[in-house]
């Protein structure tokens, strides 16, 4: 597939359908790689995952979730204590503030439980659209959008599904061409591909199962 063949919405929808068929052959049910046991824990883990690897987040949350009840106790912890637990995830001061404020909102306004709508989730302090989409899709199988992180944004462009640089616009473009039943799975498919052969700085097209159809393949 060549990018100049993906100008019309109809062509992009057909291309997306073909991609989904290939993804299903190789990994029918891709999983979120963040460790959690409750929606509230996934919300915390997703906030921590910004500019950080899932592997590092899982190391941090293993101790955090063991020592702290989410969100009740986290809402009462001083920022300095939260910072000590999450220091290695980067941007720890901003993340600690987001976690504490988000936890306070859950306890005060939602009975300590994650709300099940995008509208209510993004009202939580420290929670953006990407984080909300992750939790809604993973915990409730209730997609209200497509998760767009750095991998999804980069690969969506490489695959000719969008030309935008802005996450919200990329999400809108994907929602137009990806059937809603695949919104939850589409991001994990691209994330796994982005962590594997389709890396940011150097692609390994010869090792990628999309190499023969990808419009950006170097093969």
For each residue, the residues with C-beta under 8 A, 3 or more apart:
1: 5 6 15 18 160 213 214 215
2: 5 6 215
3: 6 160 215 216
4: 7
5: 1 2 11
6: 1 2 3 11 12 15 160 161 215
7: 4 11
8: 11 12
9: 12 13 176 177
10: 13 14
11: 5 6 7 8 14 15
12: 6 8 9 15 16 160 161 176 177
13: 9 10 16 17 176 177
14: 10 11 17 18
15: 1 6 11 12 18 19 159 160 161 177
16: 12 13 19 20 161 177 178 179
17: 13 14 20 21 179
18: 1 14 15 21 22 213
19: 15 16 22 23 159 210
20: 16 17 23 24 178 179 182 186
21: 17 18 24 25
22: 18 19 25 26 209 210 213
23: 19 20 26 27 30 185 186 189
24: 20 21 27 28
25: 21 22 28
26: 22 23 209
27: 23 24 30 189 192
28: 24 25
29: 185
30: 23 27 185 188 189 191 192
31: 188
32: 42 134 138 188
33: 54 55 58
34: 42 45 46 49 54 57 58 61
35: 45 58 61 62
36: 39 41 42 44 45 61 65
37: 41 65
38: 41 42 70
39: 36 42 43 113 114 135 139 140
40: 43 44 70 71 106 112 113 114
41: 36 37 38 44 45 61 65 70
42: 32 34 36 38 39 45 46 134 135 138 139
43: 39 40 46 47 102 114 127 131 135
44: 36 40 41 47 48 61 64 65 70 71 74 99 102
45: 34 35 36 41 42 48 49 57 58 61
46: 34 42 43 49 130 131 134 135
47: 43 44 50 95 98 99 102 126 127 131
48: 44 45 52 57 60 61 86 89 95 99
49: 34 45 46 52 53 54 57 89
50: 47 91 95
51: 90 91
52: 48 49 56 57 89 90
53: 49 56 57
54: 33 34 49 57 58
55: 33 58 59
56: 52 53 59 60 88 89
57: 34 45 48 49 52 53 54 60 61 89
58: 33 34 35 45 54 55 61 62
59: 55 56 62 63 88
60: 48 56 57 63 64 85 86 88 89
61: 34 35 36 41 44 45 48 57 58 64 65
62: 35 58 59 65 66
63: 59 60 66 67 85
64: 44 60 61 67 68 85 86
65: 36 37 41 44 61 62 68 70
66: 62 63
67: 63 64 85
68: 64 65 73 74 77 85
69: 72 73 74
70: 38 40 41 44 65 73 74 103
71: 40 44 74 75 102 103 104 106 107 112
72: 69 75 76 103 107 112
73: 68 69 70 76 77
74: 44 68 69 70 71 77 82 99 100 103
75: 71 72 100 103 104 106 107
76: 72 73
77: 68 73 74 81 82 100
78: 81 82
79: 82 83 93 96 97 100
80: 83 84
81: 77 78 84 85
82: 74 77 78 79 85 86 96 99 100
83: 79 80 86 87 92 93 96
84: 80 81 87
85: 60 63 64 67 68 81 82
86: 48 60 64 82 83 89 92 95 96 99
87: 83 84 92
88: 56 59 60 92
89: 48 49 52 56 57 60 86 92 95
90: 51 52
91: 50 51 94 95
92: 83 86 87 88 89 95 96
93: 79 83 96 97
94: 91 97 98
95: 47 48 50 86 89 91 92 98 99
96: 79 82 83 86 92 93 99 100
97: 79 93 94 100 101 126
98: 47 94 95 101 102 125 126 127
99: 44 47 48 74 82 86 95 96 102 103 126
100: 74 75 77 79 82 96 97 103 104
101: 97 98 104 105 124 125 126
102: 43 44 47 71 98 99 105 106 124 125 126 127
103: 70 71 72 74 75 99 100 106 107
104: 71 75 100 101 107 108 125
105: 101 102 108 109 110 123 124 125
106: 40 71 75 102 103 109 110 112 113 114 124
107: 71 72 75 103 104 110 112
108: 104 105
109: 105 106
110: 105 106 107 113 114 115 120
111:
112: 40 71 72 106 107
113: 39 40 106 110
114: 39 40 43 106 110 121 135 139
115: 110 120 121 124
116: 120 136 140 142
117: 120 121 136 144
118: 121 122 129 132 133 136 144 145
119: 122 123
120: 110 115 116 117 123 124
121: 114 115 117 118 124 127 131 132 135 136
122: 118 119 127 128 129 132
123: 105 119 120 127
124: 101 102 105 106 115 120 121 127
125: 98 101 102 104 105
126: 47 97 98 99 101 102
127: 43 47 98 102 121 122 123 124 131 132
128: 122 131 132
129: 118 122 132 133 145 167 168 171
130: 46 133 134 147 148 149 167
131: 43 46 47 121 127 128 134 135
132: 118 121 122 127 128 129 135 136 144
133: 118 129 130 136 137 143 144 145 146 147
134: 32 42 46 130 131 137 138 147
135: 39 42 43 46 114 121 131 132 138 139 140
136: 116 117 118 121 132 133 139 140 142 143 144
137: 133 134 140 141 142 143 147 183 184 187
138: 32 42 134 135 184
139: 39 42 114 135 136
140: 39 116 135 136 137
141: 137 184
142: 116 136 137
143: 133 136 137 146 180 183 184
144: 117 118 132 133 136
145: 118 129 133 171 175 183
146: 133 143 152 171 174 175 178 183 186 187
147: 130 133 134 137 152 187
148: 130 152 153 156 167 168 170 171 174 187
149: 130 152 153 187 191
150: 153 154 194 200
151: 154 155 190 191 193 194 195
152: 146 147 148 149 155 156 170 174 186 187 190 191 194
153: 148 149 150 156 157 165 167 170
154: 150 151 157 158 194 198 200
155: 151 152 158 159 190 193 194 198
156: 148 152 153 159 161 162 170 173 174 190
157: 153 154 160 161 162 163 164 170
158: 154 155 198 214 215 216
159: 15 19 155 156 210 214 215 216
160: 1 3 6 12 15 157 215 216
161: 6 12 15 16 156 157 173 174 177
162: 156 157 169 170 173 174
163: 157
164: 157 169 170 173
165: 153 169 170
166: 169 170
167: 129 130 148 153 170 171
168: 129 148 171 172
169: 162 164 165 166 172 173
170: 148 152 153 156 157 162 164 165 166 167 173 174
171: 129 145 146 148 167 168 174 175
172: 168 169 175 176
173: 156 161 162 164 169 170 176 177
174: 146 148 152 156 161 162 170 171 177 178 186
175: 145 146 171 172 178 180 183
176: 9 12 13 172 173
177: 9 12 13 15 16 161 173 174
178: 16 20 146 174 175 182 183 186
179: 16 17 20 182 183
180: 143 175 183
181:
182: 20 178 179 185 186
183: 137 143 145 146 175 178 179 180 186
184: 137 138 141 143 187 188
185: 23 29 30 182 188 189
186: 20 23 146 152 174 178 182 183 189 190
187: 137 146 147 148 149 152 184 190 191
188: 30 31 32 184 185 191 192
189: 23 27 30 185 186 192 193
190: 151 152 155 156 186 187 193 194
191: 30 149 151 152 187 188 194 195
192: 27 30 188 189 195 196
193: 151 155 189 190 196 197 198 208 210
194: 150 151 152 154 155 190 191 198 199 200
195: 151 191 192 199
196: 192 193 199 204 207 208
197: 193 203 204 205 207 208
198: 154 155 158 193 194 203 204 208 210
199: 194 195 196 202 203 204
200: 150 154 194
201:
202: 199
203: 197 198 199 208 216 218
204: 196 197 198 199 207 208
205: 197 208 211 214 217 218 219
206: 211 219
207: 196 197 204 211
208: 193 196 197 198 203 204 205 211 214 217
209: 22 26
210: 19 22 159 193 198 213 214 217
211: 205 206 207 208 214 217 219
212: 217 219
213: 1 18 22 210 217
214: 1 158 159 205 208 210 211 217
215: 1 2 3 6 158 159 160
216: 3 158 159 160 203
217: 205 208 210 211 212 213 214
218: 203 205
219: 205 206 211 212
